[in-house]
Amino acid sequence: MELIVQKFGGTSLSDEQSRRHVLRHIIREHEAGRSLVVVVSAMGRSGDPYATDSLLELIRGNGNAIPSRERDLLLSCGELISASVLCSLLNAEGIPAVSLTGGQAGIVTDDRFGSARIMEIKTDRMLKHLSDGRVVIVTGFQGMTTDGEMTTLGRGGSDTSATALGAALNANIVDIYTDVDGILTADPRWVSDARPLSAVSYEEICNMAQNGAKVIHPRAVEIAMKAGIPVRVRSTFSDSEGTLVTHARELRSQGIWFDKTVTGLAHVRSVTQLAVINHNGPADLQLRIFRAMASHGISVDFINVMPTGVHYTVSENDTPNAVQLLQGLGFEPKIRKGCAKVSVIGGGMNGEPGVMAVIVEALTNTGIPILQSADSNTTIWVLISEENLAEALQALHKAFGLHLTPDKT
Protein backbone atom coordinates (compact mmCIF):
# COMPACT_ATOMS: atom_id res chain seq x y z
CA MET A 1 0.00 0.00 0.00
CA GLU A 2 1.26 3.47 -0.88
CA LEU A 3 2.12 5.72 2.03
CA ILE A 4 1.87 9.50 1.77
CA VAL A 5 2.90 12.13 4.28
CA GLN A 6 0.83 15.31 4.08
CA LYS A 7 1.82 18.50 5.88
CA PHE A 8 -0.61 21.38 6.36
CA GLY A 9 0.60 24.84 7.36
CA GLY A 10 -1.03 27.34 9.66
CA THR A 11 -3.09 29.17 7.04
CA SER A 12 -4.50 25.84 5.85
CA LEU A 13 -5.92 25.24 9.34
CA SER A 14 -6.84 28.78 10.34
CA ASP A 15 -10.64 28.60 10.03
CA GLU A 16 -13.45 26.14 9.41
CA GLN A 17 -13.60 26.78 5.66
CA SER A 18 -9.84 26.20 5.28
CA ARG A 19 -10.02 23.04 7.37
CA ARG A 20 -12.71 21.70 5.03
CA HIS A 21 -10.19 22.00 2.18
CA VAL A 22 -7.67 20.08 4.29
CA LEU A 23 -10.28 17.41 4.94
CA ARG A 24 -10.97 17.11 1.22
CA HIS A 25 -7.31 16.35 0.43
CA ILE A 26 -7.09 13.74 3.17
CA ILE A 27 -10.35 12.04 2.14
CA ARG A 28 -9.24 11.93 -1.52
CA GLU A 29 -6.05 10.04 -0.70
CA HIS A 30 -7.80 7.83 1.89
CA GLU A 31 -10.46 6.78 -0.61
CA ALA A 32 -7.70 5.98 -3.11
CA GLY A 33 -6.49 3.34 -0.64
CA ARG A 34 -3.33 5.11 0.53
CA SER A 35 -1.97 5.10 4.06
CA LEU A 36 -1.67 8.61 5.46
CA VAL A 37 0.47 10.40 8.01
CA VAL A 38 -0.67 14.01 8.37
CA VAL A 39 1.63 16.60 9.94
CA VAL A 40 0.04 19.81 11.22
CA SER A 41 1.30 23.26 12.18
CA ALA A 42 -0.33 25.63 14.67
CA MET A 43 -3.47 27.33 13.37
CA GLY A 44 -3.16 30.64 11.56
CA ARG A 45 -0.55 33.35 11.69
CA SER A 46 0.43 36.09 14.11
CA GLY A 47 -2.70 37.56 15.68
CA ASP A 48 -4.73 34.37 15.39
CA PRO A 49 -5.48 32.88 18.84
CA TYR A 50 -3.45 29.66 18.61
CA ALA A 51 -0.64 30.72 16.24
CA THR A 52 2.93 30.35 17.45
CA ASP A 53 3.54 34.11 17.47
CA SER A 54 0.32 34.63 19.43
CA LEU A 55 1.50 32.16 22.07
CA LEU A 56 4.78 34.06 22.32
CA GLU A 57 2.84 37.27 23.00
CA LEU A 58 1.59 35.72 26.23
CA ILE A 59 5.07 35.96 27.73
CA ARG A 60 6.46 39.05 26.00
CA GLY A 61 4.72 41.24 28.58
CA ASN A 62 6.84 39.51 31.22
CA GLY A 63 10.02 40.38 29.36
CA ASN A 64 10.21 36.85 27.93
CA ALA A 65 11.29 35.73 31.40
CA ILE A 66 10.78 32.02 30.81
CA PRO A 67 13.28 29.13 30.74
CA SER A 68 13.84 27.59 27.33
CA ARG A 69 12.31 24.29 28.48
CA GLU A 70 9.05 25.95 29.49
CA ARG A 71 9.08 28.06 26.34
CA ASP A 72 9.05 24.88 24.26
CA LEU A 73 6.13 23.54 26.33
CA LEU A 74 4.20 26.73 25.58
CA LEU A 75 4.99 26.71 21.85
CA SER A 76 3.94 23.08 21.46
CA CYS A 77 0.34 23.94 22.38
CA GLY A 78 -0.63 25.29 18.94
CA GLU A 79 0.10 22.04 17.11
CA LEU A 80 -1.70 20.00 19.79
CA ILE A 81 -4.85 22.02 19.18
CA SER A 82 -4.58 21.62 15.39
CA ALA A 83 -4.08 17.84 15.65
CA SER A 84 -7.01 17.35 18.02
CA VAL A 85 -9.42 19.45 15.92
CA LEU A 86 -8.43 17.68 12.69
CA CYS A 87 -8.79 14.29 14.36
CA SER A 88 -12.30 15.26 15.41
CA LEU A 89 -13.20 16.31 11.86
CA LEU A 90 -11.95 13.03 10.37
CA ASN A 91 -13.78 10.88 12.90
CA ALA A 92 -16.96 12.85 12.24
CA GLU A 93 -16.57 11.87 8.56
CA GLY A 94 -16.29 8.21 9.53
CA ILE A 95 -12.53 8.06 8.90
CA PRO A 96 -10.66 6.51 11.85
CA ALA A 97 -7.84 8.79 12.96
CA VAL A 98 -5.48 9.20 15.88
CA SER A 99 -3.43 12.24 16.92
CA LEU A 100 0.10 11.89 18.29
CA THR A 101 2.57 14.38 19.66
CA GLY A 102 6.01 14.40 18.05
CA GLY A 103 7.31 12.36 20.97
CA GLN A 104 4.46 9.85 20.80
CA ALA A 105 5.15 9.48 17.07
CA GLY A 106 8.71 8.43 17.96
CA ILE A 107 10.60 11.62 17.04
CA VAL A 108 13.64 11.62 19.33
CA THR A 109 15.69 14.83 19.49
CA ASP A 110 18.66 16.25 21.31
CA ASP A 111 18.05 18.68 24.18
CA ARG A 112 18.64 21.99 22.42
CA PHE A 113 15.34 23.61 23.35
CA GLY A 114 14.03 25.90 20.64
CA SER A 115 16.27 24.45 17.92
CA ALA A 116 16.41 20.71 18.57
CA ARG A 117 17.75 18.29 15.99
CA ILE A 118 16.17 14.95 15.24
CA MET A 119 18.38 12.06 16.34
CA GLU A 120 16.12 9.16 15.30
CA ILE A 121 12.49 8.28 14.63
CA LYS A 122 10.96 5.14 16.13
CA THR A 123 8.17 4.19 13.76
CA ASP A 124 6.59 1.20 15.55
CA ARG A 125 3.66 3.10 17.07
CA MET A 126 2.79 4.88 13.81
CA LEU A 127 3.03 1.66 11.79
CA LYS A 128 0.68 -0.11 14.20
CA HIS A 129 -1.95 2.61 13.78
CA LEU A 130 -1.49 2.61 10.00
CA SER A 131 -1.88 -1.17 9.81
CA ASP A 132 -5.13 -0.80 11.77
CA GLY A 133 -6.42 1.53 9.04
CA ARG A 134 -6.11 4.84 10.91
CA VAL A 135 -4.98 8.19 9.56
CA VAL A 136 -2.10 9.20 11.82
CA ILE A 137 -2.01 12.90 12.68
CA VAL A 138 1.32 14.12 14.06
CA THR A 139 2.04 17.48 15.64
CA GLY A 140 4.77 19.12 13.58
CA PHE A 141 7.62 21.24 14.90
CA GLN A 142 8.23 19.10 17.98
CA GLY A 143 9.87 16.00 19.38
CA MET A 144 11.05 14.57 22.69
CA THR A 145 14.41 13.90 24.30
CA THR A 146 15.42 10.45 25.54
CA ASP A 147 14.50 11.53 29.08
CA GLY A 148 11.01 12.68 28.14
CA GLU A 149 11.42 16.45 27.69
CA MET A 150 9.36 18.08 24.94
CA THR A 151 11.40 20.06 22.40
CA THR A 152 10.71 22.24 19.37
CA LEU A 153 12.65 22.17 16.12
CA GLY A 154 12.83 25.89 15.34
CA ARG A 155 11.14 27.90 12.61
CA GLY A 156 10.02 25.78 9.69
CA GLY A 157 10.08 22.77 11.98
CA SER A 158 6.81 21.31 10.69
CA ASP A 159 8.33 20.99 7.21
CA THR A 160 11.28 19.21 8.82
CA SER A 161 8.94 16.91 10.76
CA ALA A 162 7.12 15.98 7.54
CA THR A 163 10.17 15.06 5.46
CA ALA A 164 11.87 13.33 8.40
CA LEU A 165 8.77 11.18 8.93
CA GLY A 166 8.63 10.54 5.18
CA ALA A 167 12.23 9.34 5.24
CA ALA A 168 11.73 7.17 8.34
CA LEU A 169 8.57 5.55 6.96
CA ASN A 170 9.96 5.24 3.42
CA ALA A 171 6.96 7.17 2.13
CA ASN A 172 6.18 7.31 -1.58
CA ILE A 173 5.93 11.11 -1.45
CA VAL A 174 5.64 14.04 0.96
CA ASP A 175 3.01 16.65 0.10
CA ILE A 176 3.62 20.10 1.62
CA TYR A 177 0.34 22.04 1.49
CA THR A 178 0.45 25.79 1.78
CA ASP A 179 -1.46 28.88 0.65
CA VAL A 180 0.36 29.24 -2.69
CA ASP A 181 -0.01 27.11 -5.80
CA GLY A 182 3.40 25.49 -5.70
CA ILE A 183 6.82 27.09 -6.10
CA LEU A 184 6.88 30.20 -8.27
CA THR A 185 9.64 31.67 -10.41
CA ALA A 186 9.73 34.71 -8.08
CA ASP A 187 7.80 36.25 -5.21
CA PRO A 188 4.47 37.34 -6.78
CA ARG A 189 4.29 40.29 -4.38
CA TRP A 190 7.26 41.74 -6.26
CA VAL A 191 6.92 40.21 -9.72
CA SER A 192 3.37 40.26 -11.06
CA ASP A 193 3.98 37.71 -13.85
CA ALA A 194 5.73 35.13 -11.67
CA ARG A 195 4.45 31.70 -12.67
CA PRO A 196 4.25 28.29 -10.97
CA LEU A 197 6.97 25.75 -11.70
CA SER A 198 5.89 22.19 -12.42
CA ALA A 199 9.18 20.73 -11.22
CA VAL A 200 12.50 21.73 -9.64
CA SER A 201 15.48 19.78 -8.36
CA TYR A 202 16.33 19.42 -4.68
CA GLU A 203 19.41 21.57 -5.19
CA GLU A 204 17.45 24.38 -6.79
CA ILE A 205 14.75 24.58 -4.13
CA CYS A 206 17.39 24.36 -1.39
CA ASN A 207 19.11 27.40 -2.87
CA MET A 208 15.81 29.23 -3.28
CA ALA A 209 14.84 28.50 0.34
CA GLN A 210 18.23 29.47 1.74
CA ASN A 211 18.14 32.73 -0.21
CA GLY A 212 14.79 34.06 0.90
CA ALA A 213 12.02 32.00 -0.73
CA LYS A 214 9.74 30.87 2.09
CA VAL A 215 7.86 27.98 0.48
CA ILE A 216 9.70 25.21 2.36
CA HIS A 217 12.45 25.07 4.97
CA PRO A 218 15.88 24.17 3.53
CA ARG A 219 16.56 21.63 6.30
CA ALA A 220 13.41 19.77 5.25
CA VAL A 221 14.62 19.64 1.65
CA GLU A 222 18.04 18.34 2.70
CA ILE A 223 16.42 15.48 4.62
CA ALA A 224 14.24 14.56 1.64
CA MET A 225 17.21 14.74 -0.73
CA LYS A 226 19.36 12.41 1.41
CA ALA A 227 16.52 9.90 1.62
CA GLY A 228 15.50 10.29 -2.04
CA ILE A 229 11.88 10.99 -1.05
CA PRO A 230 10.09 13.19 -3.62
CA VAL A 231 8.24 16.24 -2.31
CA ARG A 232 5.34 18.16 -3.80
CA VAL A 233 4.58 21.74 -2.78
CA ARG A 234 0.85 22.22 -3.33
CA SER A 235 -2.00 24.59 -2.56
CA THR A 236 -4.54 23.57 0.07
CA PHE A 237 -7.16 25.53 -1.83
CA SER A 238 -6.94 23.87 -5.25
CA ASP A 239 -6.49 20.44 -6.82
CA SER A 240 -3.34 21.45 -8.68
CA GLU A 241 -0.44 19.01 -8.54
CA GLY A 242 1.79 21.90 -7.54
CA THR A 243 5.57 21.64 -7.88
CA LEU A 244 7.42 18.33 -7.79
CA VAL A 245 10.80 18.42 -6.03
CA THR A 246 13.18 15.51 -6.61
CA HIS A 247 16.57 14.65 -8.13
CA ALA A 248 17.26 16.24 -11.52
CA ARG A 249 17.92 12.80 -12.99
CA GLU A 250 14.42 11.69 -11.94
CA LEU A 251 12.87 14.73 -13.57
CA ARG A 252 14.75 13.99 -16.78
CA SER A 253 13.60 10.35 -16.75
CA GLN A 254 9.99 11.51 -16.39
CA GLY A 255 10.36 13.94 -19.28
CA ILE A 256 9.53 17.02 -17.20
CA TRP A 257 13.00 18.52 -16.88
CA PHE A 258 13.09 21.63 -19.05
CA ASP A 259 16.82 22.16 -18.66
CA LYS A 260 16.50 25.91 -18.28
CA THR A 261 19.61 27.82 -17.38
CA VAL A 262 17.74 29.83 -14.74
CA THR A 263 14.80 28.42 -12.80
CA GLY A 264 13.86 31.25 -10.48
CA LEU A 265 14.74 34.27 -8.39
CA ALA A 266 14.88 34.75 -4.63
CA HIS A 267 15.72 37.74 -2.49
CA VAL A 268 16.53 38.87 1.04
CA ARG A 269 15.77 42.38 2.25
CA SER A 270 17.10 44.52 5.12
CA VAL A 271 20.76 43.74 4.57
CA THR A 272 23.78 45.89 5.53
CA GLN A 273 27.06 45.78 3.63
CA LEU A 274 30.20 46.20 5.73
CA ALA A 275 33.59 46.88 4.18
CA VAL A 276 36.90 46.90 6.05
CA ILE A 277 39.84 47.97 3.91
CA ASN A 278 43.24 48.54 5.49
CA HIS A 279 46.30 48.44 3.25
CA ASN A 280 48.64 48.54 6.23
CA GLY A 281 46.49 46.48 8.56
CA PRO A 282 47.45 43.38 10.54
CA ALA A 283 48.15 40.20 8.60
CA ASP A 284 45.36 38.42 10.46
CA LEU A 285 42.78 41.15 9.76
CA GLN A 286 40.26 38.74 8.17
CA LEU A 287 40.66 36.18 10.95
CA ARG A 288 40.10 38.77 13.67
CA ILE A 289 36.97 40.12 11.98
CA PHE A 290 35.22 36.80 11.37
CA ARG A 291 36.25 35.35 14.73
CA ALA A 292 34.66 38.37 16.43
CA MET A 293 31.45 37.95 14.43
CA ALA A 294 31.26 34.24 15.20
CA SER A 295 31.96 34.62 18.91
CA HIS A 296 29.05 37.06 19.22
CA GLY A 297 26.59 34.96 17.20
CA ILE A 298 26.45 37.29 14.19
CA SER A 299 25.72 35.47 10.94
CA VAL A 300 27.74 36.80 7.99
CA ASP A 301 26.91 36.41 4.32
CA PHE A 302 28.05 37.50 0.87
CA ILE A 303 31.72 37.33 1.83
CA ASN A 304 34.50 38.70 -0.42
CA VAL A 305 37.99 38.34 1.06
CA MET A 306 40.88 40.34 -0.41
CA PRO A 307 44.52 40.75 0.64
CA THR A 308 43.75 44.23 1.97
CA GLY A 309 40.41 43.57 3.66
CA VAL A 310 36.91 42.14 3.42
CA HIS A 311 33.41 42.93 2.23
CA TYR A 312 30.50 41.08 3.80
CA THR A 313 26.87 41.53 4.80
CA VAL A 314 24.88 41.17 8.01
CA SER A 315 21.19 41.52 8.75
CA GLU A 316 19.80 44.92 9.64
CA ASN A 317 19.18 43.72 13.21
CA ASP A 318 22.81 42.65 13.66
CA THR A 319 24.29 45.85 12.20
CA PRO A 320 24.78 47.87 15.45
CA ASN A 321 26.57 44.99 17.20
CA ALA A 322 28.70 44.20 14.15
CA VAL A 323 29.82 47.83 13.77
CA GLN A 324 30.60 48.11 17.49
CA LEU A 325 32.73 44.96 17.34
CA LEU A 326 34.69 46.23 14.34
CA GLN A 327 35.32 49.57 15.97
CA GLY A 328 36.43 47.75 19.11
CA LEU A 329 39.05 45.98 17.00
CA GLY A 330 40.32 49.37 15.82
CA PHE A 331 38.70 49.27 12.37
CA GLU A 332 36.54 51.95 10.77
CA PRO A 333 34.15 50.04 8.53
CA LYS A 334 32.33 51.51 5.58
CA ILE A 335 28.64 50.93 6.23
CA ARG A 336 25.98 50.71 3.54
CA LYS A 337 22.53 50.11 4.98
CA GLY A 338 19.31 49.42 3.10
CA CYS A 339 20.61 46.71 0.77
CA ALA A 340 18.96 43.63 -0.71
CA LYS A 341 20.47 40.37 -1.93
CA VAL A 342 19.03 39.00 -5.18
CA SER A 343 19.71 35.39 -6.10
CA VAL A 344 19.51 34.03 -9.66
CA ILE A 345 19.15 30.25 -9.37
CA GLY A 346 19.25 27.45 -11.92
CA GLY A 347 20.48 23.88 -12.19
CA GLY A 348 21.51 24.48 -15.79
CA MET A 349 23.77 27.39 -14.90
CA ASN A 350 26.93 25.38 -14.19
CA GLY A 351 29.37 25.82 -17.08
CA GLU A 352 26.92 27.88 -19.10
CA PRO A 353 28.61 31.04 -20.43
CA GLY A 354 26.90 34.41 -20.47
CA VAL A 355 24.68 34.20 -17.39
CA MET A 356 26.49 37.00 -15.56
CA ALA A 357 26.44 39.06 -18.75
CA VAL A 358 22.64 38.82 -18.88
CA ILE A 359 22.40 39.89 -15.23
CA VAL A 360 24.71 42.85 -15.70
CA GLU A 361 22.96 43.94 -18.90
CA ALA A 362 19.49 43.73 -17.35
CA LEU A 363 20.49 45.77 -14.31
CA THR A 364 22.62 48.25 -16.23
CA ASN A 365 19.80 48.96 -18.67
CA THR A 366 17.53 49.83 -15.74
CA GLY A 367 20.19 51.98 -14.07
CA ILE A 368 20.69 49.71 -11.06
CA PRO A 369 24.26 49.55 -9.71
CA ILE A 370 25.63 46.19 -8.54
CA LEU A 371 27.30 46.73 -5.16
CA GLN A 372 28.77 43.24 -4.82
CA SER A 373 28.48 39.83 -6.45
CA ALA A 374 29.33 36.18 -5.83
CA ASP A 375 28.50 32.84 -7.44
CA SER A 376 28.33 29.06 -7.02
CA ASN A 377 27.55 26.21 -9.41
CA THR A 378 23.81 26.90 -9.36
CA THR A 379 23.44 30.46 -8.07
CA ILE A 380 24.66 33.98 -8.79
CA TRP A 381 24.09 36.59 -6.10
CA VAL A 382 24.08 40.35 -6.55
CA LEU A 383 23.80 42.99 -3.86
CA ILE A 384 21.79 46.09 -4.73
CA SER A 385 20.09 48.96 -2.97
CA GLU A 386 16.75 47.82 -1.54
CA GLU A 387 15.00 50.77 -3.12
CA ASN A 388 15.74 49.16 -6.52
CA LEU A 389 14.55 45.68 -5.53
CA ALA A 390 11.21 45.56 -7.35
CA GLU A 391 12.67 46.95 -10.57
CA ALA A 392 15.64 44.57 -10.41
CA LEU A 393 13.50 41.47 -9.87
CA GLN A 394 11.19 42.40 -12.73
CA ALA A 395 14.09 43.13 -15.08
CA LEU A 396 15.88 39.86 -14.30
CA HIS A 397 12.66 37.85 -14.49
CA LYS A 398 12.04 39.15 -17.99
CA ALA A 399 15.69 38.92 -19.10
CA PHE A 400 15.77 35.17 -18.38
CA GLY A 401 12.33 34.53 -19.87
CA LEU A 402 10.91 33.32 -16.56
CA HIS A 403 7.54 34.83 -17.40
CA LEU A 404 7.17 32.38 -20.32
CA THR A 405 5.72 28.91 -20.01
CA PRO A 406 8.28 26.10 -20.54
CA ASP A 407 7.06 25.13 -24.01
CA LYS A 408 7.73 28.68 -25.19
CA THR A 409 11.36 28.82 -24.04
Order of alpha helices (4+ residues) and beta strands (2+ residues): beta-alpha-beta-alpha-alpha-alpha-beta-beta-beta-alpha-beta-beta-beta-alpha-beta-beta-alpha-alpha-beta-beta-alpha-beta-alpha-beta-beta-alpha-beta-alpha-beta-beta-alpha
